[in-house]
Each structure stands twice: as structure tokens, then as C-alpha cells.
Amino acid sequence: MRLGINLGYWGAGMDSDNLAVAQEADRLGYSVCWAAEAYGSDAATVLSWVAAQTERIDIGSAIFQIPARTPAMTAMTAATLDSLSGGRFRLGLGVSGPQVSEGWYGVKFDKPLARTREYVDIVRKAMSRERLSYEGEHWTLPLPGGPGKPLKLTVHPQREYIPLYIAAIGPKNLQQTGEIGDGALLIFPSADHLEETAITHLRAGREKAGKTLDGFDVCPTLPLAVGADKDVSALADMFRPYTALYVGGMGSPKQNFYNQLAQRMGYGKEAAEIQKKYLAGDKEGAAAAIPERLIDQTTLLGSVERIADRMQAYAAAGVTTLTLAPAGFSLEDRLASLRAGTEALERAGLA
């Protein structure tokens, strides 16, 4: 099992440290450095900045938002980043959520599965440097009846094939991701529930495409906080606001994919209470309503030995790249967490 690092969003308060974190992950042999975007920083700019100042570590978008860019623009960006980084780019895509898609980008959040499938088709065509023509429900290229003509990407990516990941949570999206993607970006993954909440659906998609999970990258992101095992409860409290935001406040009352995931993990009553409090403006109450076990199941907390045990569980559940989001109040804390992640992987016998 490989390790990755997720820098999160630029502008989240740790900007001055993020380059040092990426460079330390590069030195330690981490496989990939991901950057995120929502409605603030864009991931492409951050990734180009990281790529210019690292040597070996891959850079990846987790995610480029599908409503933010035309598929051809995404192919251009992917090819450019792959060329500039010397073949180190991984393309991660996702539909975002209804509030961001419609409120920020002005793009209707409808038929997300069909939109994703068409988007991936067009991106792959463009990156392969075919002359681009496409007839679908959501995109038609070139536009009919006008001066447009099929064009070919002029930039040569460093590699013939850039790996494509899709952020997926729901069963149907996971199955489609297994069918059309090279990897899945997962969030709030519990090793105890990964088979029924993710792997079984990914496997079904691979089988539909006549493939197996061999070579498919199962890539969840887990927050990491290192400390004494007796302090696990206090460490879990660090992530209450984060978990409350996603389970309680992401998406809309009817379309919160993270809330639905918590329900599938057996926290139906608790998920409803968290969302009710969060949407009513009681963020502290929502955070307090989160069961400690839910946080512990979806993060890496405690000593290196405890984290090593958890890593073994994730590897056994089918994870191939474990992406860490190290918490800390200082740069030194975050760098120490990166080193602890490497040590835990070695202790787990997974390096």
C-alpha cells in the first residue's frame, strides 16, 4: 500500500506550510500529493506550484470540478500539468455538489452519472490527441451548423496515458467509477465498512467493463492525528467540526452524499441529528452529536502502533493508496505526522 498527502484547499490557513509539507512527503517517498478546490482556490495553480518545487512525488487533482470546466479545457490542463511535471500528473474529477454547481458555476446539478460518463469520454479522446468530435446528451462537439471543426490537442502530454480518478460516494457512482476510471477517490472511509460501502460497487463496475480490481487504485483520504492512545478521545475532538461540516452541512438537505454514507455505515439516527442541528445553525451542537466511534472509524488517531494496525485493516479491505491529511497546530506537527505515517506503514509491513 502506498501513501499520499492531501494539501486540502489553498486559503485554509496553512498556506505558508503547504510547500514544506509537500517537499517532506516527496523526500519521504510518498506516492502522490493531491490538492482540492471548491469555490476558492483552484487546484491546477496549486499543483503547478508544487510540481515546480518537488522532484519525484506525483501531483493530483482531488478534484477538478466537472461543472467548472469544459471537458476540453480539463484535457488541456491535464496535458499541460503532465508535461510540466515530467509525467507526474494524476487527473481526479468529480461533480461537486448541487449548491456549488448551481450556486457558484451556474450549472444544473442533474443527471450527474450521465454527465460524468460523457465528460470522461471527451477528456480521454482529447488527451489521446484524436480529432475531437462527440455527440452526446450533454455535449456535442463541434457545435452543429456553425464554423467549428474537429480539432486536435496541440500539446503532447509526457505520457501516452494519464491516470484518471473519480471522486465517488454513492453506490451507482462507485460502480460507474469502477467501469470507466483508473482509480476512486474516497472520503470518510471506514475499513470496517469499506467492502459494503465501496469495494463491492467498484468491483461490479470493473466486472461490467470486463476487468478486475487489479491495477485499479482505491484511494481514500483520512485525517491523521498522532498522539498517545490514552488521548484518542481528545484527538477525535479535533475533527468534530470537519465531520459536522460534511455530514451536516454539505450539499442540500435532500442531497448530502456524506450524510447518506454515514447512514449506510449504521449511523442513521445520528446522521439525521447532526444534519438537523447543523442546518439550524447549531454547528457546535452538530459537532457534539457526532459519535466518537464514527470519527475514529474514518480517521487515523493515536500512536504509531495504533495507526499501523489501522493501516493493515485498510490494506486488507482493499485500499491501495492511503492519502493522509495530517492535522497539527504548527508546521513541525504536520511534518512529524508525515514521518509517523511512514513509520506506521513500515511497522505494518506495507512499505
N, C-alpha and C positions, 0 to 999 in steps of 0.2 A: 504494500500500500504506500502510495506517495503522499507527500504533504504539500498543501498550498497555503497561500496567505491572501486574505481579503482586506483591502485597504478601506472598503466602505465608500462613503461619499466625501469628496473634497468639500471643505467648508464645515465639517462636523466638529471642528475644534482641535483636531490632531494633525493639521496640515503640515506644520513645520517638522513633524516627526516621521511622516509617512515615507519620505525618501530613505531615511536611515533604516526604517523597518524593512523596506523592500530590499535594500542593499544587504542587510544582515541575512534576510531569507535567501538571497542569492548566494551569499558566502556559505551558508549552512547547507546548501544543496536542495532547497525547496523547489518543487517542480514548476509552480505557476504562481503568479501574482495577479489577482483579479481586482478590478475597480468597478464601482457601481455608478448608476445615475438614476435620478428620479425627476425632480424639477428644479435642480440647482446646477451642480457641476455636471459636465458631460464626461463620459468615460474615455472617449478617444483621446482627448487632450491629456488627461492624467496618464494614460498608458504610454503615450509617446514620450512624455517627460520621464517616466520610469524606465522605459526601454533604452533611452539615451544614456542612462547612468547606471545600468546593470550590464552583466556580461552573459550569464547563462540562463537565468530564470525566464520561463515563458511569461508572456503578458496576456491577459484575457479580459474580455468584457463580460461582466456579470451584473447587469446585462446591457446590451444595446436595446433600447425600447423600440419595438416594431412600429408603433404609431408615430415615432419621432422622425423617421427617415424613410424615404422610398427604398425599396429593395436594391435598386441600382446604386444608390448612394452608399448603402451599407456595404455592398460588394467593393466599391471604390475605396472606402475607408479600410476595410479588411485587407485588401491587396496592398494598400499603402503602408499600413502598420506592419504587415508581414515583411514587406521589402525593407523598410527602415530598421526593423529589429533583427534582421538577418534570419528570418524564418522562425520567429518565436511567438507568433500571434495565434490565439485561440478565439474564435468568434462565438460569443454567447448571446442568445436572443431571448426575448420574452415579450409578451403582450402588455405588460404592466397591469394596471387595474382600471376600472371604469372612471374613477374620479380623476386620475391623471390623464388618461387617454382622451376623455371628453372635455375635462376642465382646463387642461394645460395645452393639449395638442389639437383640440377640436376635431378629433377622430372618433366616430361612433364605436363603442365597445360592443360590437355584435359579431357573431359567428367567429369567435377567436380561434377555434381549431382550423376552420377552413382558411382563414386569413394567414395563419402561421404556415400552413402547408404550402399555400401559393407563394408566400414570401420566401420560404426556404428554397422552393423550386427555382425562383427567379435569381436569388442570390447565388445558388450553385451554378446556374447557367452562366451568369455574368462572370463569376470568379474563374470558371473554366475557359473563359475567353471565346465562348461561342458568340456568334452574332445574335443579339438579344431580340427575340420575338416571343410573345406569350399571349395566350388567350385564356383568361380565367374569369371567375365571377367578380373578383375584386381588383384585378389589374389586367389591362390589355396594353401590350407594347408591340409595335408602335401604336399610337392612337389612330383609329381608322379615319380615313377621309381627309387626312392632313398631310403636311410635308415631312412628317417623321419617317425615318427609315431604320432598319435594324442596325445597331452599332455594336462594336466590339471593344471590350475593355483595353485601353492602350497600355496600362501598367501591367508589368509581369510580376505576379507575386513571387516571393522567394521559393515557395514550394508549389508543386502542382496541385496539392490538395490541402486546404486549410481546415482543420477540425472544427466542426460546428456543434455547439451545445445549445440546449433549450432549457429554460427555466420552467419547471413543471411541478404542479402540486396535485391537481385533481386526477382521478383515475383515467379519464379519457385523454387528457393532455399527456399524461405519462405514457400511455400506450402509443399515442402518435409520436411522442418523442423517441421511444424505442424503435419505432418504424423508420423515421426519417432523419434522426440525429446521430451524431457520433458520441454524444455524452449527455447526461442530465445534470442540471444544476438544481440541487435540492436545498430546502431551508426547513428548519425545525425538524430535523430527522432524529428519530429515536431508534437506536439499534434494536430495542425490544419489539418495535412495531414496523421495522423497515420492510420486511417481507410483504406484509399485507397492505401497507400504505404506499409502497413504491415499486419494489423489485418485481412483484408478480405482474404488475401492469407493464413495466418496461420489458419484461421477458415476453409477454404476449405480443407486444409491438414488434420485437425482434423476430419472433416466430412468424408473424404476418409478413414480414419482409424476407423470410427465408434465411434468417440469421440467428445467431445465438448471442448471449451476452459477452462472449469472448471478444476482447478488444473494445468493448463499449465502456466508457468512463462514467462511473457513478460517483458524483462529485458533490457531496453535501457541505454546507458551511456550518461550523459550530463555533460559538463564542467560547473562549478559553480564559480561565482564571486559575492561577496556580497558588496554592497555599496549603496549610495544614489540613488534614482530613477532619479534624475537630471543628474547623471553621467553614465547612462546606455550606452551612445554612447562611452564613454571612456572605460568602462568595455568591451564592444563588441570589441573594437580595440585590446584588449589583445589576442583575439582568431583569429585574421585575419591570422597570419602565420599558425596556426593549420588547419584552414578551407582551406586555399590555398593549403597546402600540400596534403590534402586528395582529394579535388575536382579538383585540378590542376595537382598533381604530382603522385598520387598513381596508381599502375597498369601500363597500357600502354595506348597510345592514343586511341586504339580501345577497351580496356577492363579496363576502370576505373569505377568500380561499384558505387563509391561515386559521381562521376560526373553524372552518369545516374540517381542516386537518386535525385540529385538536379534538374535535368531536369523534373523528374516526379512530383516534388514539384512546378513546374511552373517557374523555373529559367533556361530555355533552353538557351536563348541568353547569359545570364550572365555566365552560366557554361562553355559554349564554349569559351568565352573571358578569363575566369580565366585559363582554361587549356592551351589555346594558349600562354598566357603570361608566365605561369609557365614553360612550356616545352621549351620555347625560352630562359630561364634563367632569366627572369624578375620576380623574386619572389616578390619583393616589388610592382610591378605593378599588379601582380595577386592578392595580398592581398588587394590592394586598390580597385580592381574591384569587390570585394565581397559586395553585398548589405547588409547594416546593418540589414535589416529585416531577411535575411537568417541566420545570426549569432544569432540574438535574438530568432528566432524560434527554434533553435537547441541547446540552452544553457539555463542556469538559471542565470539571471542577476538582480541586483538591491537589493532592500530592502527585509527584511524577509517577509513583507506583499505581495510584488510583487511576490516573489518566491513561497509563499504559494498559491497564485492564480494560478500560472503556474502548481504547483503540482496537484491541483484539476483538471485542464484541462487534465493532463496526466492520472490521475486515471480514469477520465470519458472516456478517449479514450481507456482504456483497459490495461494500464501499471500496473503490479503487484509488480515489484521490480524496483525502480528507483535508478540507480547507479550513484553516483556523482564523478566527478573528480575535486576536489577543487583547484582553482588557488590561487597563493599567492607568494609574494616575500620573505616570511620567514615562518618558522615553525609555528610561532604564528598566522600568517594569515590563514594558512591551517587548523589549529586546530579550529580557530574561525569560519571558513567556515563550518566545520563539525558540530559544535554546532548550527550554524544558520540553517543548514539543518534539524536538529532535531526539532528546534523551529518552522520552517516553516511547517514541517509535522504535528506538533501538532496544529498549528493555522489553518491549512487546514482541521482539523478534520479527519485526515487519520491515525493517530498513533494507 
